[in-house]
Amino acid sequence: MSVEAQLQRPEALRRFLVLGFPRSGTTLLSQLLDAHPLISCPPETNLFSSAGRYLDEQTQVEGPPIGVLAGLGFLGLDPEAVYAPLRQMLFGLHTQISGGAPIWVEKTATDIFHIETLEPLLIGHARFIVLLRHPLDVIASNHDLAETMGAQLPELYEKTRGINGPWDGFAEAWLDRMHALQGLLARHPDACHLMHYEALLADPHQTLGALLTFMGIEADVPSLIETAFSEERRIGLGDFQVHGTKGIRPPRKDGWRKRIPHGAVARIVPRIAEMMESLGYEAPKVPKVPGREDAIRQFVMAASMKRSQQLRSEGEQQ
């Protein structure tokens, strides 16, 4: 389908937001989509996350909520009076950076933290691409990212603040956002396309083809994938590791096992198991955590072995 033919389609069918928890493969998906000549999927713009923060309201107060919509509501303006100019600005900026492409896709990982405020802004005006990844891989990867950055993403910090233990915090944040995603999918099934990161890696042709069909786009998927990794792409905020890859690699099964401590797995899996399985992921068996006496004994044995090794090393040096 040509640019002209695409432009004849309703605008609401040519605007998309990717909703995926941070570290779920959204940057890879963005790179693949941006390689199509009819699609503009730029690096993270933070446009819609910022709009979500702008529209957010404080509801944990006595009396009316506190926020833009409530404040202007007292002055006689209904929500659409706020939404309409905001859409015009956001959509207009995407059109400016699209380079003439008739379809644009917004991919900013933190958009998922603003589902509740973005839904009334966008439903009927754009559609959603929902990308899921195995939660334990997501949790492990977010922990790695926080260690590398020296801080957490602001929205993620808000969801994990006050939870003792980083692994537990990421698990609770993931669970919270999956509940929000399930609600969105249930309310607007025709406006959402659900896909799994593992399926994208294992069978990119079929998985990407199904997505493009949802988007109303025809494509030679193998050629699209080749283009995505052979041409220089736009650089911006996001996973820098994608820029160094040469193709789609098969999924690494259970990569989280060497990255999340057994004790943390034992704590978080029971909490997220039901949600995992509802999303198509098998909950792993919870590792056995040693009891109090066994834990003390193991610690003493490990400390004794380490001390013996140090003494032996000192003796050899003398």
Helices and strands as residue ranges (DSSP letters): H 3-7, G 11-13, E 15-19, H 26-34, E 39-40, H 47-55, H 68-73, H 79-97, E 103-106, G 109-114, H 115-122, E 127-132, H 135-149, H 154-160, H 166-187, G 189-191, E 192-196, H 197-202, H 204-215, H 221-230, G 240-244, G 255-258, H 262-278, H 292-317
